[in-house]
Amino acid sequence: QQQRVQLAAKAGDIPGAEEAMERLIAGGAAPTQATYGVLISAEAKAGRVAEAERWLHRMATAGHGAPNAISVNIVISAYAKRSKVDMAEALLRKMPTFGVQPDVMTYNAVLDACARAGEVERTEAWFRNMMAKGPKPNSVSLSFVLQACSNASDIERAESWLEALADASGPYAGVEANAICYNVVIHACAKAGEIDRAAGWIQRMADVNIKPTVNSYSSIIHRLAKTGDMDGAEAWFERMEEEGVEADAVSYNMMLCTCTKASDAPKALRLFKQMQDRGITPNTVCYNLVLNIYARRGDRSRVAACLEEMRRLWVPLDRVTYNTAMKTLVKSGDVEHAEALVQEMWEKGVRP
């Protein structure tokens, strides 16, 4: 029965797993910590968070041993994803009654819940509680505090946290900011249109020997591309590469969007080829942008070649892909192949 519970839970068969668990308990057997853990994880993954917590309580009260921190953290994380801060906090406080102490991952899950809900002061309070009573917060803990500030569009507050961490004798000594932490602040600045401010934090990263990542630059590139500043986006794209940070599919996608908005098809196609030459597989959005260029030109052979390449590289074809290709085929009078694409859409589960 233990194995039946675990197999059903791993297969996503929640009713089957629960039925097998009830039979196991009714038969007088004690489910193992692993069996409870697999069922709790499956319930949380399926969005049945209250049921997951119910199994935690049953385990603790049935004399089958204490839940481990991993199982509790899974439930708290599930609450966090749904921004149920009160539930996440309550479960953390209940942990000692289960015979298990919260660890740094537990607190980070609660910080995540607070940050998602935009509860800045609440997030900060939990962080300070960790500093005062333990466990000691890490860079992930800090990133949630910064994300809470960013979600609240409070750039100054986020910046003040990074400034405070720079003080080796300050109250947060020993907690180090990593690239992810800096990127949260950079993204907040760029989102607000504060490009120079974002650039300043990239420089600050370099000053403290933290290498900027592709996400550091992409936040700025995305903002400039979104506002139609093609020259600015291209300049930052080139600067990123000059600094030894390799572009990824997402940053190329941003540049392709910029080029297509500016009706600069030749540059978009050059970037697309450069991307492929560097061994970076374009994603669906990248291919769709290029398909649109060929469609506007009425280049049916290039459209067909793109589709075939996507299939060969296992790049998913979505509704935009199919619709763009079908419009090209219909305009060229190739109704037969257009109908074949409609059939393929239905077979792949893509609805027109």
Solvent accessible surface area in square Angstrom, and as a share of the most:
residue,aa,sasa,rsa
1,Q,79,0.35
2,Q,51,0.22
3,Q,128,0.57
4,R,146,0.53
5,V,0,0.00
6,Q,44,0.20
7,L,107,0.53
8,A,19,0.15
9,A,4,0.03
10,K,147,0.62
11,A,85,0.66
12,G,52,0.50
13,D,66,0.34
14,I,12,0.06
15,P,99,0.62
16,G,22,0.21
17,A,0,0.00
18,E,31,0.14
19,E,90,0.40
20,A,10,0.08
21,M,0,0.00
22,E,72,0.32
23,R,140,0.51
24,L,12,0.06
25,I,41,0.21
26,A,91,0.71
27,G,67,0.65
28,G,70,0.68
29,A,43,0.33
30,A,61,0.47
31,P,2,0.01
32,T,70,0.40
33,Q,82,0.36
34,A,63,0.49
35,T,0,0.00
36,Y,0,0.00
37,G,15,0.15
38,V,32,0.19
39,L,0,0.00
40,I,0,0.00
41,S,41,0.26
42,A,11,0.09
43,E,0,0.00
44,A,6,0.05
45,K,183,0.78
46,A,60,0.47
47,G,33,0.32
48,R,86,0.31
49,V,8,0.04
50,A,68,0.53
51,E,52,0.23
52,A,0,0.00
53,E,15,0.07
54,R,103,0.38
55,W,1,0.00
56,L,0,0.00
57,H,60,0.27
58,R,70,0.26
59,M,3,0.01
60,A,33,0.25
61,T,112,0.65
62,A,52,0.40
63,G,68,0.65
64,H,41,0.18
65,G,43,0.42
66,A,42,0.33
67,P,2,0.02
68,N,48,0.25
69,A,21,0.16
70,I,118,0.60
71,S,5,0.03
72,V,0,0.00
73,N,11,0.06
74,I,57,0.29
75,V,0,0.00
76,I,0,0.00
77,S,41,0.26
78,A,7,0.05
79,Y,4,0.01
80,A,0,0.00
81,K,133,0.56
82,R,97,0.35
83,S,50,0.32
84,K,102,0.43
85,V,9,0.05
86,D,93,0.48
87,M,87,0.39
88,A,0,0.00
89,E,12,0.05
90,A,40,0.31
91,L,0,0.00
92,L,8,0.04
93,R,150,0.55
94,K,74,0.31
95,M,0,0.00
96,P,67,0.42
97,T,110,0.64
98,F,14,0.06
99,G,60,0.58
100,V,20,0.12
101,Q,123,0.55
102,P,26,0.16
103,D,50,0.26
104,V,38,0.22
105,M,130,0.58
106,T,0,0.00
107,Y,20,0.07
108,N,12,0.06
109,A,8,0.06
110,V,0,0.00
111,L,0,0.00
112,D,24,0.12
113,A,0,0.00
114,C,0,0.00
115,A,1,0.01
116,R,118,0.43
117,A,45,0.35
118,G,32,0.31
119,E,67,0.30
120,V,15,0.09
121,E,126,0.57
122,R,74,0.27
123,T,0,0.00
124,E,7,0.03
125,A,55,0.43
126,W,22,0.08
127,F,0,0.00
128,R,114,0.42
129,N,41,0.21
130,M,1,0.00
131,M,57,0.26
132,A,84,0.65
133,K,165,0.70
134,G,26,0.25
135,P,41,0.26
136,K,121,0.51
137,P,4,0.02
138,N,58,0.30
139,S,26,0.17
140,V,67,0.39
141,S,0,0.00
142,L,0,0.00
143,S,12,0.08
144,F,45,0.19
145,V,0,0.00
146,L,0,0.00
147,Q,63,0.28
148,A,0,0.00
149,C,0,0.00
150,S,16,0.10
151,N,76,0.39
152,A,49,0.38
153,S,95,0.61
154,D,43,0.22
155,I,15,0.07
156,E,108,0.49
157,R,77,0.28
158,A,0,0.00
159,E,24,0.11
160,S,59,0.38
161,W,9,0.03
162,L,7,0.04
163,E,85,0.38
164,A,31,0.24
165,L,23,0.12
166,A,77,0.59
167,D,71,0.37
168,A,94,0.73
169,S,106,0.68
170,G,14,0.14
171,P,103,0.65
172,Y,23,0.09
173,A,46,0.36
174,G,51,0.49
175,V,6,0.03
176,E,135,0.61
177,A,19,0.15
178,N,52,0.26
179,A,20,0.15
180,I,107,0.54
181,C,0,0.00
182,Y,19,0.07
183,N,19,0.10
184,V,17,0.10
185,V,0,0.00
186,I,0,0.00
187,H,83,0.37
188,A,7,0.05
189,C,0,0.00
190,A,1,0.00
191,K,141,0.60
192,A,62,0.48
193,G,34,0.33
194,E,72,0.32
195,I,33,0.17
196,D,127,0.66
197,R,70,0.25
198,A,0,0.00
199,A,19,0.15
200,G,35,0.34
201,W,13,0.05
202,I,6,0.03
203,Q,93,0.41
204,R,85,0.31
205,M,0,0.00
206,A,51,0.39
207,D,92,0.47
208,V,79,0.45
209,N,144,0.74
210,I,38,0.19
211,K,127,0.54
212,P,18,0.11
213,T,47,0.27
214,V,29,0.17
215,N,92,0.47
216,S,0,0.00
217,Y,4,0.01
218,S,7,0.05
219,S,16,0.10
220,I,0,0.00
221,I,0,0.00
222,H,87,0.39
223,R,70,0.25
224,L,19,0.09
225,A,7,0.05
226,K,131,0.56
227,T,81,0.47
228,G,50,0.48
229,D,59,0.31
230,M,30,0.13
231,D,115,0.60
232,G,17,0.16
233,A,0,0.00
234,E,41,0.18
235,A,56,0.44
236,W,30,0.11
237,F,8,0.03
238,E,88,0.39
239,R,86,0.32
240,M,0,0.00
241,E,50,0.22
242,E,143,0.64
243,E,98,0.44
244,G,52,0.50
245,V,12,0.07
246,E,149,0.67
247,A,5,0.04
248,D,49,0.25
249,A,21,0.16
250,V,79,0.45
251,S,0,0.00
252,Y,0,0.00
253,N,26,0.13
254,M,25,0.11
255,M,1,0.00
256,L,1,0.00
257,C,38,0.23
258,T,3,0.02
259,C,0,0.00
260,T,21,0.12
261,K,133,0.56
262,A,51,0.39
263,S,88,0.57
264,D,41,0.21
265,A,22,0.17
266,P,71,0.45
267,K,41,0.18
268,A,0,0.00
269,L,37,0.18
270,R,148,0.54
271,L,19,0.09
272,F,18,0.07
273,K,125,0.53
274,Q,63,0.28
275,M,0,0.00
276,Q,62,0.27
277,D,101,0.52
278,R,121,0.44
279,G,67,0.64
280,I,38,0.19
281,T,74,0.43
282,P,3,0.02
283,N,52,0.27
284,T,21,0.12
285,V,72,0.41
286,C,0,0.00
287,Y,0,0.00
288,N,16,0.08
289,L,32,0.16
290,V,1,0.00
291,L,0,0.00
292,N,51,0.26
293,I,11,0.06
294,Y,23,0.09
295,A,23,0.18
296,R,172,0.63
297,R,137,0.50
298,G,48,0.46
299,D,44,0.23
300,R,106,0.39
301,S,82,0.53
302,R,133,0.49
303,V,2,0.01
304,A,54,0.42
305,A,60,0.47
306,C,11,0.07
307,L,8,0.04
308,E,100,0.45
309,E,44,0.20
310,M,0,0.00
311,R,84,0.31
312,R,153,0.56
313,L,68,0.34
314,W,225,0.79
315,V,10,0.06
316,P,96,0.60
317,L,24,0.12
318,D,52,0.27
319,R,128,0.47
320,V,82,0.47
321,T,0,0.00
322,Y,3,0.01
323,N,50,0.26
324,T,18,0.10
325,A,0,0.00
326,M,25,0.11
327,K,131,0.55
328,T,5,0.03
329,L,15,0.08
330,V,84,0.48
331,K,176,0.75
332,S,57,0.37
333,G,56,0.53
334,D,23,0.12
335,V,79,0.46
336,E,133,0.60
337,H,105,0.47
338,A,6,0.04
339,E,109,0.49
340,A,57,0.44
341,L,12,0.06
342,V,55,0.32
343,Q,102,0.45
344,E,33,0.15
345,M,0,0.00
346,W,125,0.44
347,E,122,0.55
348,K,141,0.60
349,G,51,0.49
350,V,27,0.16
351,R,116,0.42
352,P,84,0.53
